[in-house]
């Protein structure tokens, strides 16, 4: 009887941990953008191992565009 409740709690815990991790990465990207006085973008990529993300910095001061991401 306790196993389904435990598994539900485990899923909830993993969800909270993932949300905290993502919030921390977004805060770090924002801090990096402020430090460099430029735009910073996060791109999420899904593959066989799960979802990952990449960080891109706008070096030419026109915003992070698809062409900038493709060139990286």
C-alpha positions, -999 to 999 in steps of 0.1 A, spaced: 0 0 0 28 24 8 47 18 -25 25 39 -48 26 68 -23 64 65 -21 67 64 -59 44 95 -62 66 113 -36 97 103 -55 83 117 -88 74 149 -70 108 152 -55 125 147 -89 102 173 -104 111 198 -78 149 191 -82 146 195 -120 128 228 -116 154 241 -91 182 230 -114 166 248 -144 159 279 -124 195 280 -112 208 276 -148 185 304 -160 197 327 -132 233 319 -142 225 328 -178 209 361 -167 239 369 -145 263 362 -174 242 384 -197 244 413 -172 281 407 -167 288 409 -205 260 435 -212 247 413 -240 218 389 -247 221 353 -237 199 325 -250 192 289 -238 183 263 -264 167 231 -254 176 200 -274 159 166 -270 178 134 -280 178 98 -270 194 105 -236 169 131 -226 167 169 -228 198 191 -226 203 227 -232 230 249 -247 239 286 -239 245 311 -266 258 346 -262 251 375 -286 285 388 -296 274 411 -324 248 430 -304 218 422 -327 202 396 -305 207 358 -306 193 347 -339 189 313 -355 218 320 -378 240 326 -347 230 293 -332 235 274 -365 270 289 -368 281 278 -333 
